[in-house]
Amino acid sequence: MAKENYIGRRKTSTARLYIKPGKGEFVVNDQPLEDFISTQARINVAKLPLEVTELDGTYDIKVTVRGGGVTGQAGAISLALARALDDLNEDVHDKLKAEGLLTRDDRMVERKKYGQPKARKKFQFSKR
């Protein structure tokens, strides 16, 4: 049974994706994908599950994405889209799995430590 929406996360970005059969419209935060994400490389990342499964142009996709930067948002959209396609078409699971598109990238920014300017950077040491 198909769900109503699908969630994808990457770094601090969260994408909520709604999908239905249609002409291939891809809308992110009420803007076309190409207007919302300016770089072609990041557009390719967001659309990768459609390219891998060869389902480009068969679904209307609406995404609400919050938090993080453009790269994290593109990754979050990609994961949400992969989960949606996997749920709607049982025959594309192996293709998505082989490309690693169903795996959540759990890498996060390391926290800043006290007594240091950043997570690993140290203040300059002075001998005298």
Protein Blocks (a to p, Z undefined) as FASTA:
>chain_A
ZZfbdcddehjbccdddddddehpaceehiafklmpmblklmmmmmmmmmmnopghiacc
ddddeehifklmmmmmmmmmmmmmmmmmmklmmmmmmnopmbccfbdcddddehiablml
ccdddfZZ
